[in-house]
Amino acid sequence: MSKYMQSMTICWDCENAVPSADGSKGCPWSVSGQPVEGWKAKRQDVLAVVCGRRRKIESYMVKKFPMFKKDGAK
């Protein structure tokens, strides 16, 4: 497994990564940006362009998560 693959968050494969309009999907992080109790994650802020300005955005590399559900859409 490549170093890049080892550093990917499990969120990219989770059904709860994107909140749904009806509230049936999502997690505290994807809904409101709140770290989730019980997850195993390392804070890894990222640089992003927001309103035309570069700034650091709080982010996490999630390895284990109690609300993880494998996304079957892929």
C-alpha positions as CSV (number, residue, x, y, z in Angstrom):
1,M,0.0,0.0,0.0
2,S,1.4,3.4,-0.9
3,K,2.1,6.1,1.6
4,Y,-0.7,8.2,0.0
5,M,-3.2,5.4,0.5
6,Q,-2.1,4.8,4.1
7,S,-2.8,8.5,4.8
8,M,-6.4,8.6,3.4
9,T,-9.3,9.1,5.7
10,I,-12.0,6.5,5.8
11,C,-14.5,9.3,5.3
12,W,-14.1,9.1,1.5
13,D,-15.7,5.6,1.6
14,C,-18.4,6.4,4.2
15,E,-22.1,6.7,3.4
16,N,-22.3,9.4,6.2
17,A,-19.6,11.7,4.6
18,V,-22.2,13.9,3.0
19,P,-25.4,14.9,4.9
20,S,-28.7,14.3,3.3
21,A,-31.5,16.9,3.1
22,D,-33.8,14.7,5.1
23,G,-31.2,14.1,7.9
24,S,-31.0,10.4,7.4
25,K,-27.3,10.5,6.5
26,G,-24.4,12.5,7.9
27,C,-22.3,12.6,11.0
28,P,-21.5,15.3,13.5
29,W,-18.4,16.2,11.5
30,S,-20.1,16.4,8.1
31,V,-23.1,18.2,9.4
32,S,-21.6,20.8,11.8
33,G,-17.8,20.3,11.8
34,Q,-17.7,18.9,15.3
35,P,-15.2,16.2,16.1
36,V,-16.9,12.9,16.8
37,E,-16.8,11.1,20.2
38,G,-15.3,7.6,19.8
39,W,-13.5,8.2,16.5
40,K,-9.7,7.5,16.1
41,A,-8.5,10.5,14.2
42,K,-5.5,12.8,13.9
43,R,-5.9,16.5,13.3
44,Q,-4.4,17.4,9.9
45,D,-5.3,20.9,8.9
46,V,-5.4,21.6,5.1
47,L,-4.9,24.8,3.1
48,A,-7.9,25.9,1.1
49,V,-9.1,28.8,-0.9
50,V,-12.1,30.4,0.8
51,C,-13.7,33.5,-0.7
52,G,-10.5,34.0,-2.8
53,R,-8.2,33.8,0.2
54,R,-5.9,31.0,1.3
55,R,-6.4,29.8,4.8
56,K,-6.0,26.8,7.0
57,I,-9.1,24.7,7.5
58,E,-9.5,22.2,10.4
59,S,-9.5,18.7,9.1
60,Y,-8.9,15.2,10.4
61,M,-7.4,11.9,9.2
62,V,-10.0,9.4,10.4
63,K,-9.0,5.8,10.9
64,K,-11.9,4.4,13.0
65,F,-15.3,5.8,13.4
66,P,-18.4,4.4,15.2
67,M,-20.8,5.8,12.5
68,F,-18.8,4.4,9.6
69,K,-21.0,2.7,7.0
70,K,-19.4,1.5,3.8
71,D,-20.8,3.5,0.8
72,G,-22.4,1.1,-1.6
73,A,-22.8,3.6,-4.4
74,K,-19.2,3.2,-5.7
